[in-house]
Amino acid sequence: MQNNTYNVPFNRPTIVGKELYYISQTIHHGHSAGDGEFTKRCRKLLEDTLGVAKVLLTTSCTDALEMSAVLLDIKPGDEVIVPSFTFVSTINAFVMRGAKPIFVDVRPDTLNMDESKLERMITPQTRAIVPVHYAGVGCEMDEIGTIAGKYNIPIVEDNAHGLFGKYKGRYLGALGSLATQSFHETKNFTCGEGGALILNDQRLIERAEIIREKGTNRSRFFRGQVDKYTWVDIGSSYLPSDILAAFLYAQLEAREEIQKKRRQIWEMYHERLEAWAEEGGVQLPKVPAHCEQAYHMFYLLLPSLTSRQALIEHLKSCGILSVFHYLPLHLSDMGRQFGGREGDCPVTEDVSDRLLRLPYYNDLTEEDQETVVKAILDFDPAKA
Ligand SMILES: Cc1ncc(COP(=O)(O)O)c(C=O)c1O
């Protein structure tokens, strides 16, 4: 799986140019711990662009999800509703606080939480709903918001894929009480490992700062609001070094250029593969008209598990790495311990067998993309 064994890797973390310059500035400033100059710049850029109340950089999206679980006071016996078709952190963060996962199926078109199946999952124990904007395409947030509002349940958007995507003109991440971002090396904007917690519910901001600072009121101390800082709540160390924030700031500054390039890559795949897909019974990603996607990934839904595996092998023989995900969480070892059974989420179980992600990264060259497209066009799903 090493990048150098493939002519076209699946992912290549890219640098835009100013990362090392900004890192050297942090080192010269003499502040490389958390919440330095570049952390503030990233925070301000994200708050201003997204129009959200508060952004706290974190060490990962997983950590931002863990902070969300602490902030919402999740306790043993509480229930949290998540799609089964997601990364393990979406629910693990809540299970670590004692929550029981309640898995809901996804829609067959966008592979997002199926809002029509949500209300029946709600019980008096439900404490959070965690929609995932899969591939950076917004979930049906109007419907999800109406149901959450009816039962007064907070929404935590797992927006690991969707920074700068929009739903009905509003930024993803600005729609729930809380939202989480990822800056892992596979994401559009990266600092290797990193994340952010977005707070739209103003009442949660002060406690979030405390939880992120090891349970202390250090943030208030730095603002001069208290004359010494002390232990006031539970918490951990969730703030990234300013060296990572410096790396990230260079990428966030280049967001228009990065998104433009990623859009071109997505459109080229779509345009060139449309007829082939139609003929071979392959589903391409669907983006509803009211969503502006974040151009995070390009996937194919092959007709069967056999044809998906055959295409992976075919691409491998052409020096191209393609990958699949997610294994349904309700059928994982942990998911089964919570009662997950075959047939609970039929769409998830089906798409998990058939989905294939194509190489997609910021500096994928036209030539390399052409190699991928040609290799796919040579493959007949019906013969696999
Ligand atoms: C939907 C989703 N949520 C959360 C995460 C975790 O992100 P991180 O690696 O920043 O902790 C990922 C990682 O890929 C993800 O895909």
Ligand as a Chemical Component Dictionary entry (heavy atoms), coordinates in Angstrom:
data_LIG
# 
_chem_comp.id                   LIG 
_chem_comp.type                 NON-POLYMER 
_chem_comp.pdbx_formal_charge   0 
_chem_comp.three_letter_code    LIG 
# 
loop_
_chem_comp_atom.comp_id 
_chem_comp_atom.atom_id 
_chem_comp_atom.alt_atom_id 
_chem_comp_atom.type_symbol 
_chem_comp_atom.charge 
_chem_comp_atom.model_Cartn_x 
_chem_comp_atom.model_Cartn_y 
_chem_comp_atom.model_Cartn_z 
_chem_comp_atom.pdbx_ordinal 
LIG C1 C1 C 0 -16.634 10.760 8.646  1  
LIG C2 C2 C 0 -15.375 10.824 9.453  2  
LIG N1 N1 N 0 -15.431 11.238 10.728 3  
LIG C3 C3 C 0 -14.329 11.324 11.503 4  
LIG C4 C4 C 0 -13.082 10.991 11.003 5  
LIG C5 C5 C 0 -11.886 11.072 11.907 6  
LIG O1 O1 O 0 -11.027 12.101 11.511 7  
LIG P1 P1 P 0 -9.590  12.280 12.192 8  
LIG O2 O2 O 0 -8.657  11.343 11.506 9  
LIG O3 O3 O 0 -9.228  13.729 11.949 10 
LIG O4 O4 O 0 -9.722  11.983 13.640 11 
LIG C6 C6 C 0 -12.961 10.551 9.678  12 
LIG C7 C7 C 0 -11.642 10.183 9.155  13 
LIG O5 O5 O 0 -11.412 9.958  8.005  14 
LIG C8 C8 C 0 -14.140 10.464 8.888  15 
LIG O6 O6 O 0 -14.085 10.030 7.616  16 
# 
loop_
_chem_comp_bond.comp_id 
_chem_comp_bond.atom_id_1 
_chem_comp_bond.atom_id_2 
_chem_comp_bond.value_order 
_chem_comp_bond.pdbx_ordinal 
LIG C1 C2 SING 1  
LIG C2 N1 SING 2  
LIG C2 C8 DOUB 3  
LIG N1 C3 DOUB 4  
LIG C3 C4 SING 5  
LIG C4 C5 SING 6  
LIG C4 C6 DOUB 7  
LIG C5 O1 SING 8  
LIG O1 P1 SING 9  
LIG P1 O2 DOUB 10 
LIG P1 O3 SING 11 
LIG P1 O4 SING 12 
LIG C6 C7 SING 13 
LIG C6 C8 SING 14 
LIG C7 O5 DOUB 15 
LIG C8 O6 SING 16 
# 
